[in-house]
């Protein structure tokens, strides 16, 4: 047995000497092993690197300097004996070994978070956050509609494939058309190409109609997510999604502002943008929010939020039209808009990654609103989405980059509003403001606190600035004017926030 005070390191092949001390070779090898506390830090760093594919983004999310994360990456490479990442034009690309670690590293990282969340909640005497906000969707969507999977019956040559696909046209069976699209985007260098708008629209329409088998869906989504979607593909997907929703949901009324909110179930920050949307509605603009928070146990989170805010949760087209006409604001759960799209979103839990539908639905615009106010998670996707909007003649849009899920402004960072006004590209730069110093409130992420900020029962200057700045950007977008002033919109939003309770009592729009 080792002497007291000595740690027995797992994985070291040498043994303990008879006198109870670690022999020299063991001591040398043990020096290369990481302390367990340091290992925990490195697990969290590796999880963030796998999620962001960027040292700088990982550092920003972890609250560290980029140099510190670079050192941690070096430690990980030494400890695991693998480069872990290689650089590409799109950032860091995980090696096969790093990819094999992804599920385990992610689970370990989330487990660490869960331990400390439970301790914090236990000290505060609060119920866990999820018990208040995270509930399943109120509507139950049927299983994803697919056709039976087809078995591969041999691998044809490249020449045979080319000849075969040349004869597959718009009247060919769905399985053959999807087979052609799989081959078009996945063949070797020099033989593959992005899908044209009409091809992407046909591909997505077949999937939405339940004509694809699951292997084809997995292949198409996996390839597109790995090599990044193009503007033509994005535009085609949006065309098909819009046609599908209009055919099944049939919303005839028109909104002024389309406000998609498709958030991750893992993001537990309060949705202040719902309060911002209420301010915009109080100013006389018709606002349609639509979205979901995944398809699992938190899938109904946004429905809870909308109901708590007094925003009608509409489950059919008639309810949505009536709410917009009488209240000026409505929320449409994705499961009501399209159970098939809702189930496609749910594939992320099976595939372990987002798929092209996640981003395409941000341009759904089910009420044909005059302007869409949305956010994207990366600058590269921002360009794709704006170009796609142009291809489908959506000439008015306001977009915030580095915002995933829903458009919400962080006024404490410099922000660029990327706009298309009448098809003309226009960017508006907004300077950051000083973040107010506020004491940490243990219940700041509860539904009650979120409601209290609106009613005035709770004071949170930071949250108020987020709400007002977000409403101001929405008002700029709604103006439809290239000369719209953010400064003037901010003053209007401040006035709306100051008078919100009086306006709500007098006009009853929310």
Secondary structure, DSSP 4 states (H G I P E B T S, - for coil): -PPTT----TT--S-B-TTSSBPHHHHHHHHHSPPHHHHHHHHHHHHHHHHHS-HHHHHHHHT--HHHHHHHHHHHHHHHTS--EEEETTEEEE-HHHHHHHHHHHHHHHHHHHHHHHHHHHHHTPPPHHHHH----SSPPPPPP-BPPPPP-----HHHHHHHHHT--TTS-HHHHHHHHHHHHHSPTTT--PPPHHHHHHHHHHHHTT-SBHHHHHHHHHHHHHH---HHHHHHHHHHHHHHHHHHT------SEEEEEE--TT--S--THHHHHHHHHHTT--EEEEEES-SSTTTTHHHHHHHHTT--EESSHHHHHHHHHHTSEEEEEHHHH-HHHHHHHTTHHHHSS--HHHHHGGG--TT--SEEEEE-S-HHHHHHHHHHHHHTT---EEEETT--SB----TTS-EEEEEEETTEEEEEEE---PPPP----TTTTSHHHHHHHHHTSS--HHHHHHHHHHHHHHHHHHH--TT--HHHHHHHHHHHHHTHHHHHHHH---
